[in-house]
Amino acid sequence: MMGRWWCYTRLLEQPPLPMAGEEKETPPAKKAEPTEGDRENERRRQAIAERMEAEYVEALKLSLGTLGPGWTPWMKISLIDSDYYQRHDGTPEVRATAYKVYRGEERLTENSVYLMRRSDGTVVKADNYEDLFGDLLKEKHPTRGFTHNGTWIAYDRWTLCWSALEFYHPKSVETLAKLRATREANKDAKFAADYPLFDLAGFERQDKKP
């Protein structure tokens, strides 16, 4: 007698449909209690919000004192140590900072002015940042560079960076906890859909080895 070949089909990977009156109940959502990770997340976000607010206020003070009312902070332009992008750690050295402000309802360059507070406390203005930063934009790195056709060419000493001036309103620790719980619930639901037999056996997503 010939042996019987048993086939393993995808149907075996699907959980059986519930019979009438035996519908599987959806478990109640777990209460999202903030963890230490959520609280650290909130602290970091709050620190960023305070720094962004301080930069906005500084630009506003400069514009009020130099140009009068009616100007809105737009951008912050900084010259930072070009070595920072080689290290990627710590806080970069900032050589100079200028602020771009505008007036009117539209953010247009023709309606804008650049402001900078010098080391002696005086404030200067210009139509472009090049006039404010001057020779700093041409300063070369004392040790880092490359050779081209036998000639040593130094890199720029400072790198130009732009950032928007705006307020940031971070989420509360409770909201961050809810968002984290939602992400985890979505991952659990995807795991149950991708591995129905594991789900029926009571295994959780964290039990599956990568």
ABEGO torsion letter per residue (X at the ends): XBBBBBBBBAAAABBBBBBBGABBBBBBBBBBBBBAAAAAAAAAAAAAAAAAAAAAAAAAAAAAAAAEBGBBBABBBBBBBAAAAAAGBEBBBBABBBBBBBBEABBBAAABBBBBBBAAGBBBBBABAAAAAEAAAABBBAABEBBBGGBBBBBBABBBBBBBBBBBBBBBAAAAAAAAAAAAAAAAAAAAAABAAAAAAGBBAAABBX
